[in-house]
Amino acid sequence: MNTPDLGLPMTVPADGLPARVRIHEVAARDGLQNEKAIVPAAVKAEFVRRLAGTGLTTIEATSFVHPKWVPQLADAEELFPAVADLPVDLPVLVPNERGLDRALALGARRVAVFASATESFAKANLNRTVDEALAMFAPVVARAKAADVHVRGYLSMCFGDPWEGAVPVPQVVRVCRALLDMGCDELSLGDTIGVATPGHVGALLTALTEAGVPVDTLGVHFHDTYGQALSNTLTALRHGVTTVDASAGGLGGCPYAKSATGNLATEDLVWMLRGLGIDTGVDLGRLVATSVWMAAHLGRPSPSRTVRALAGSGADSHQEQ
């Protein structure tokens, strides 16, 4: 079995790629919020702590949404203080001003709002039009920035919508510009139903650059529904993107795409980047061991191919990237 102990994957750099990539780890929030069973806050806190121990520097902790809408994250007030001492960035999702109030009261220094590139998803997810949702986020972003808090803007349905189909690139660019103009420090381009392909990714990133969106403000968030997440990520890296969202163990899925296989697994991403000689600072062995630990709590194996390949063969060889 291929393991890092044997010098695998062999490092073979490629031209036109960044030297380092920052992984925005989303398993503790985006991953666990899709679980049918409620994961205890103590287990979530231990999960975040173990993720921090792998070398990940950005770990999305939870979401301050109303418990009625996401009962899996109803313990935000219990969880966040339990991990706030960690020496990593701990972004939290805030859907509105009330959510921001709750996050700020606990000392959160990085928050995220969640917008849509399409009217159908904005209606389904926020019960608002795209522009009404942006208007709702404007005071949230303004107040966060006034408190010197970093703001990320998630943008869903950038590459396809389950109701509307293909999403025109200019439509996505317009909402991206609106989020930046209201003060977001960073944007995450979401392939919510996993339908993006490399040419489409390249076209959107080119259009955003032409619209004056700095590439260093962009992150990408791919789902692997059709097996395209890594190829799409590589395309984004070639366009200068250096922030990639991923989920340890491949936790999380998309409720809008039948048979969606969930988020890009952090281990699969790290394996590819390691082979390309791109630094992440992540200890792959510790990361695999963490995902195996969480999979045991969830009662099923991890869908990550790298976790499966390494789990019984060097998964706990804590070799640094």
C-alpha positions as CSV (number, residue, x, y, z in Angstrom):
1,M,0.0,0.0,0.0
2,N,1.4,3.5,-0.8
3,T,2.4,5.3,2.3
4,P,4.3,8.5,3.0
5,D,6.8,6.4,4.9
6,L,8.1,5.1,1.5
7,G,8.6,8.6,0.1
8,L,5.2,8.5,-1.6
9,P,3.8,10.3,-3.4
10,M,7.0,11.3,-5.1
11,T,7.4,15.0,-5.2
12,V,7.3,16.3,-8.8
13,P,6.6,20.0,-9.0
14,A,4.7,21.5,-11.9
15,D,5.1,25.0,-13.4
16,G,2.6,27.8,-12.7
17,L,1.5,26.6,-9.3
18,P,1.8,28.4,-5.9
19,A,4.4,27.4,-3.4
20,R,1.9,27.2,-0.5
21,V,-1.8,26.6,-0.2
22,R,-3.9,27.5,2.9
23,I,-6.5,24.9,3.6
24,H,-9.8,26.2,5.0
25,E,-11.0,23.2,6.9
26,V,-14.8,22.9,7.0
27,A,-15.5,19.4,8.5
28,A,-16.5,20.6,11.9
29,R,-19.2,22.9,10.5
30,D,-20.1,22.1,7.0
31,G,-19.4,18.4,7.5
32,L,-21.1,17.8,10.7
33,Q,-24.2,20.0,10.0
34,N,-25.2,17.4,7.4
35,E,-25.2,14.5,9.9
36,K,-28.6,13.1,10.8
37,A,-27.6,12.3,14.3
38,I,-26.5,15.0,16.7
39,V,-22.8,14.8,17.5
40,P,-22.2,15.8,21.1
41,A,-20.4,19.1,21.7
42,A,-17.6,17.4,23.5
43,V,-16.9,15.2,20.5
44,K,-17.0,18.2,18.2
45,A,-14.6,20.1,20.4
46,E,-12.2,17.2,20.5
47,F,-12.5,16.9,16.7
48,V,-11.5,20.6,16.3
49,R,-8.6,20.1,18.7
50,R,-7.3,17.1,16.8
51,L,-7.7,19.0,13.5
52,A,-5.6,21.8,15.0
53,G,-3.0,19.3,16.0
54,T,-2.5,18.3,12.3
55,G,-1.1,21.7,11.4
56,L,-4.3,23.1,9.9
57,T,-4.4,26.9,10.6
58,T,-8.0,27.7,9.6
59,I,-10.8,25.5,11.1
60,E,-14.4,26.5,10.7
61,A,-15.8,25.8,14.1
62,T,-19.6,26.2,14.0
63,S,-22.5,28.3,12.8
64,F,-24.6,30.8,14.8
65,V,-27.8,30.0,13.0
66,H,-31.2,29.5,14.7
67,P,-31.3,26.0,16.2
68,K,-34.6,25.4,14.5
69,W,-32.9,25.5,11.1
70,V,-29.7,23.6,11.9
71,P,-30.3,21.6,15.1
72,Q,-26.9,19.9,14.6
73,L,-25.2,23.2,15.4
74,A,-27.5,24.3,18.2
75,D,-24.6,23.9,20.7
76,A,-22.5,26.8,19.2
77,E,-22.5,28.7,22.6
78,E,-21.1,25.5,24.2
79,L,-18.7,24.5,21.5
80,F,-16.9,27.8,20.6
81,P,-15.6,28.6,24.2
82,A,-14.3,25.0,24.4
83,V,-12.0,25.6,21.5
84,A,-11.4,29.3,21.6
85,D,-8.0,28.9,23.2
86,L,-6.5,27.1,20.2
87,P,-3.8,29.0,18.3
88,V,-5.6,28.8,15.0
89,D,-8.2,30.8,13.1
90,L,-11.8,29.7,14.0
91,P,-14.3,31.2,11.6
92,V,-18.0,30.9,12.3
93,L,-21.0,31.3,10.1
94,V,-23.4,34.2,10.9
95,P,-26.6,34.4,8.9
96,N,-27.8,37.7,10.2
97,E,-27.2,40.4,12.9
98,R,-28.5,38.2,15.7
99,G,-26.0,35.5,14.7
100,L,-23.3,38.1,14.6
101,D,-24.2,39.3,18.1
102,R,-23.9,35.8,19.5
103,A,-20.5,35.2,17.8
104,L,-19.1,38.6,18.9
105,A,-20.3,37.9,22.5
106,L,-18.1,34.8,22.6
107,G,-15.1,36.6,21.1
108,A,-15.2,35.3,17.5
109,R,-12.7,37.2,15.3
110,R,-13.6,35.7,12.0
111,V,-17.1,35.3,10.6
112,A,-18.8,34.3,7.4
113,V,-22.0,35.2,5.6
114,F,-23.7,32.8,3.1
115,A,-25.0,34.3,-0.2
116,S,-26.3,32.7,-3.4
117,A,-25.6,33.4,-7.0
118,T,-29.1,32.2,-8.0
119,E,-32.6,33.4,-7.2
120,S,-33.9,29.9,-6.7
121,F,-31.3,28.9,-4.0
122,A,-31.6,32.3,-2.3
123,K,-35.4,31.7,-2.1
124,A,-35.0,28.1,-0.8
125,N,-32.1,28.8,1.6
126,L,-32.8,32.4,2.8
127,N,-36.4,33.0,1.7
128,R,-35.2,36.1,-0.1
129,T,-34.2,37.3,-3.5
130,V,-30.5,37.6,-4.2
131,D,-30.5,41.3,-3.7
132,E,-32.7,41.1,-0.6
133,A,-30.1,38.7,0.9
134,L,-27.3,41.0,0.1
135,A,-29.2,43.9,1.8
136,M,-29.6,41.6,4.8
137,F,-25.8,40.9,4.9
138,A,-24.7,44.5,4.5
139,P,-25.2,45.6,8.1
140,V,-23.7,42.3,9.3
141,V,-20.6,42.9,7.3
142,A,-20.4,46.6,8.3
143,R,-20.7,45.8,12.0
144,A,-18.2,43.0,11.8
145,K,-15.7,45.3,10.1
146,A,-16.3,48.0,12.6
147,A,-15.3,45.5,15.3
148,D,-12.2,44.7,13.3
149,V,-13.5,41.2,12.5
150,H,-12.5,39.3,9.3
151,V,-15.4,38.6,7.1
152,R,-15.7,35.8,4.5
153,G,-18.4,35.7,2.0
154,Y,-19.6,32.3,0.8
155,L,-21.2,32.2,-2.6
156,S,-23.2,29.1,-3.4
157,M,-24.4,27.8,-6.8
158,C,-21.5,29.4,-8.7
159,F,-21.4,26.7,-11.3
160,G,-24.9,25.2,-11.5
161,D,-28.2,25.2,-9.7
162,P,-30.6,22.2,-9.2
163,W,-33.6,24.3,-10.3
164,E,-32.1,26.8,-12.8
165,G,-29.4,24.6,-14.4
166,A,-26.4,26.4,-15.8
167,V,-25.5,29.7,-14.0
168,P,-24.2,32.5,-16.3
169,V,-20.7,33.6,-15.4
170,P,-21.6,37.4,-15.3
171,Q,-24.4,36.6,-12.8
172,V,-21.8,35.1,-10.4
173,V,-19.4,38.0,-11.0
174,R,-22.1,40.5,-10.1
175,V,-22.7,38.9,-6.7
176,C,-19.0,38.5,-6.0
177,R,-18.4,42.2,-6.7
178,A,-21.4,43.1,-4.4
179,L,-20.0,41.1,-1.5
180,L,-16.5,42.6,-1.9
181,D,-18.0,46.1,-2.3
182,M,-19.9,45.7,1.0
183,G,-16.6,44.9,2.8
184,C,-16.0,41.1,2.7
185,D,-12.3,40.4,3.0
186,E,-12.5,37.0,1.3
187,L,-14.8,35.1,-1.0
188,S,-15.4,31.4,-1.3
189,L,-16.7,30.2,-4.7
190,G,-19.0,27.3,-4.0
191,D,-19.7,24.4,-6.4
192,T,-22.7,23.5,-4.3
193,I,-24.0,20.6,-6.4
194,G,-20.6,19.5,-7.7
195,V,-21.2,20.1,-11.4
196,A,-18.1,22.3,-12.2
197,T,-15.5,21.3,-14.7
198,P,-12.0,22.7,-15.2
199,G,-12.9,24.9,-18.2
200,H,-15.8,26.4,-16.3
201,V,-13.7,27.1,-13.3
202,G,-11.1,28.8,-15.5
203,A,-13.7,30.9,-17.2
204,L,-15.2,32.2,-14.0
205,L,-11.8,33.0,-12.4
206,T,-10.7,34.9,-15.6
207,A,-14.0,36.8,-15.6
208,L,-13.5,37.7,-11.9
209,T,-10.0,39.0,-12.6
210,E,-11.3,41.1,-15.5
211,A,-13.9,42.5,-13.2
212,G,-11.2,43.7,-10.8
213,V,-11.7,41.0,-8.1
214,P,-8.2,40.3,-6.7
215,V,-7.3,36.6,-6.9
216,D,-5.9,36.7,-3.4
217,T,-9.4,37.4,-2.0
218,L,-10.7,34.1,-3.6
219,G,-11.0,30.7,-2.2
220,V,-12.7,27.7,-3.9
221,H,-15.1,25.2,-2.4
222,F,-15.7,22.1,-4.6
223,H,-17.9,19.1,-4.1
224,D,-16.9,15.8,-5.6
225,T,-20.3,14.7,-6.9
226,Y,-19.0,13.9,-10.3
227,G,-15.4,13.3,-9.3
228,Q,-14.1,16.7,-10.5
229,A,-13.1,18.3,-7.2
230,L,-9.3,17.8,-7.5
231,S,-9.1,18.7,-11.2
232,N,-11.2,21.8,-10.5
233,T,-8.9,22.7,-7.6
234,L,-5.8,22.3,-9.8
235,T,-7.3,24.6,-12.4
236,A,-7.9,27.2,-9.7
237,L,-4.4,26.9,-8.4
238,R,-3.1,27.6,-12.0
239,H,-5.2,30.7,-12.0
240,G,-3.5,31.9,-8.8
241,V,-5.9,30.8,-6.1
242,T,-4.1,29.8,-2.9
243,T,-7.1,29.1,-0.5
244,V,-8.9,25.8,-0.9
245,D,-11.9,24.7,1.2
246,A,-11.8,21.0,2.2
247,S,-13.4,18.7,4.7
248,A,-11.4,16.1,6.8
249,G,-12.5,12.6,5.8
250,G,-14.7,14.0,3.1
251,L,-17.5,14.8,5.6
252,G,-20.5,16.6,4.4
253,G,-22.7,16.4,1.4
254,C,-25.1,18.4,-0.7
255,P,-28.8,17.9,0.0
256,Y,-29.7,19.3,-3.5
257,A,-27.8,16.8,-5.6
258,K,-28.9,13.2,-5.7
259,S,-26.0,10.8,-4.8
260,A,-23.7,13.8,-4.1
261,T,-20.5,12.4,-2.5
262,G,-19.8,15.5,-0.4
263,N,-17.0,17.9,0.1
264,L,-13.5,17.5,-1.3
265,A,-11.6,15.4,1.3
266,T,-8.8,17.3,3.0
267,E,-6.6,14.2,2.9
268,D,-7.1,13.8,-0.9
269,L,-6.2,17.4,-1.4
270,V,-3.1,17.2,0.8
271,W,-1.9,14.0,-1.1
272,M,-2.2,15.9,-4.4
273,L,-0.5,19.0,-3.1
274,R,2.3,17.0,-1.5
275,G,3.0,15.3,-4.8
276,L,3.2,18.7,-6.5
277,G,5.7,20.0,-3.8
278,I,3.1,22.5,-2.6
279,D,3.4,23.3,1.2
280,T,0.3,23.1,3.4
281,G,1.9,22.7,6.8
282,V,-0.4,19.7,7.4
283,D,0.8,16.4,8.9
284,L,-1.0,13.9,6.7
285,G,-0.7,11.0,9.1
286,R,-2.2,12.9,12.0
287,L,-5.0,14.1,9.7
288,V,-5.9,10.6,8.5
289,A,-5.8,9.4,12.1
290,T,-8.2,12.2,13.1
291,S,-10.6,11.3,10.3
292,V,-10.5,7.6,11.3
293,W,-11.3,8.7,14.9
294,M,-14.3,10.8,13.8
295,A,-15.5,8.0,11.4
296,A,-15.7,5.7,14.4
297,H,-17.8,8.2,16.2
298,L,-20.1,8.5,13.2
299,G,-20.3,4.7,12.8
300,R,-19.2,4.5,9.2
301,P,-15.9,4.6,7.2
302,S,-14.6,7.8,5.7
303,P,-15.4,8.3,2.0
304,S,-11.9,9.8,1.4
305,R,-9.9,7.6,-0.8
306,T,-6.6,8.7,0.8
307,V,-8.0,7.9,4.2
308,R,-9.0,4.4,3.0
309,A,-5.6,3.9,1.4
310,L,-3.6,4.9,4.4
311,A,-5.8,4.0,7.3
312,G,-4.3,0.6,8.0
313,S,-0.9,1.4,6.6
314,G,1.0,4.2,8.1
315,A,-1.9,6.4,8.9
316,D,-0.4,7.3,12.3
317,S,3.1,7.9,11.0
318,H,3.2,11.6,11.9
319,Q,5.4,12.7,9.1
320,E,5.4,16.4,8.4
321,Q,4.4,17.8,5.0
